[in-house]
Amino acid sequence: MAISVYFLPLALKSLPIRIAHLIWIGIGTIGTVILGIQLFDESKEVIKIFFILLIVIGIVGLRIFS
């Protein structure tokens, strides 16, 4: 968490706050899901992975087009 709090202000130097915040939330969500799968043996259903990929595509799209 401390790392993300450190990097958010750095990202705000080159991104609008709305985009930086969305990316920050997306990365946190993806990290939480990955840790849940790795550490707590949560399911690795195809639909779950599909929606995680949609989040990643959305983050990349926001970065490209902002």
Buried (B, 14 or more C-beta within 10 A) or exposed (E): EEEEEEEBEEBBEEBEEEBBBBBBEBBEEBEEBEEEBEEEEEEEEEEBEEEBEEBEEEBEEBBEEE
